[in-house]
Amino acid sequence: MKLFGFLSSSDIHQDVEQFRSTPGALLLDVRGTDEYAEGHIPGAVNIPLQVLPTKKGLPEDLDTPIFAYCRSGGRSRRAAAFLEKIGYRNVKNIGGIMNWNGEIEK
């Protein structure tokens, strides 16, 4: 059973708050490394979309809550679908950083 709905509409600010209040959760930035270096949501881990198939950096526990974002929501949607396909059960696409007006870390 999935913790998060795949197609539900999302508010990135509420979702980041949910990430922050969820023990052991992963905030996953699937943009390229250059985009991540230009600025990301504090606490985010960068694993670019094209790197996901290697599983490098992904949690071993398939029940880990994962909150994925990118620039506009397209890559994070693909990332969420991929992660669910390989067995992760608690994945949520929280959209794009372009909708984020909170703190940015460089």
Solvent accessible surface area in square Angstrom, and as a share of the most:
residue,aa,sasa,rsa
1,M,224,1.00
2,K,114,0.48
3,L,106,0.53
4,F,12,0.05
5,G,45,0.43
6,F,72,0.30
7,L,152,0.76
8,S,65,0.42
9,S,115,0.74
10,S,50,0.32
11,D,65,0.33
12,I,7,0.04
13,H,60,0.27
14,Q,130,0.58
15,D,6,0.03
16,V,0,0.00
17,E,100,0.45
18,Q,70,0.31
19,F,30,0.13
20,R,119,0.43
21,S,85,0.55
22,T,33,0.19
23,P,123,0.77
24,G,67,0.64
25,A,20,0.16
26,L,23,0.11
27,L,0,0.00
28,L,0,0.00
29,D,0,0.00
30,V,1,0.01
31,R,15,0.05
32,G,20,0.19
33,T,88,0.51
34,D,110,0.57
35,E,47,0.21
36,Y,47,0.18
37,A,66,0.51
38,E,125,0.56
39,G,7,0.07
40,H,12,0.05
41,I,0,0.00
42,P,23,0.15
43,G,49,0.47
44,A,8,0.06
45,V,64,0.37
46,N,32,0.16
47,I,8,0.04
48,P,11,0.07
49,L,35,0.18
50,Q,135,0.60
51,V,49,0.28
52,L,1,0.00
53,P,83,0.52
54,T,94,0.55
55,K,113,0.48
56,K,155,0.66
57,G,57,0.55
58,L,19,0.09
59,P,30,0.19
60,E,172,0.77
61,D,84,0.43
62,L,62,0.31
63,D,66,0.34
64,T,16,0.10
65,P,19,0.12
66,I,0,0.00
67,F,0,0.00
68,A,0,0.00
69,Y,0,0.00
70,C,1,0.01
71,R,126,0.46
72,S,63,0.41
73,G,11,0.11
74,G,19,0.18
75,R,62,0.23
76,S,0,0.00
77,R,119,0.44
78,R,124,0.45
79,A,0,0.00
80,A,1,0.01
81,A,46,0.36
82,F,51,0.21
83,L,0,0.00
84,E,36,0.16
85,K,173,0.73
86,I,49,0.25
87,G,25,0.24
88,Y,13,0.05
89,R,102,0.37
90,N,20,0.10
91,V,2,0.01
92,K,26,0.11
93,N,34,0.18
94,I,3,0.01
95,G,17,0.16
96,G,0,0.00
97,I,21,0.11
98,M,117,0.52
99,N,96,0.49
100,W,29,0.10
101,N,134,0.69
102,G,32,0.30
103,E,122,0.55
104,I,77,0.39
105,E,75,0.33
106,K,180,0.76
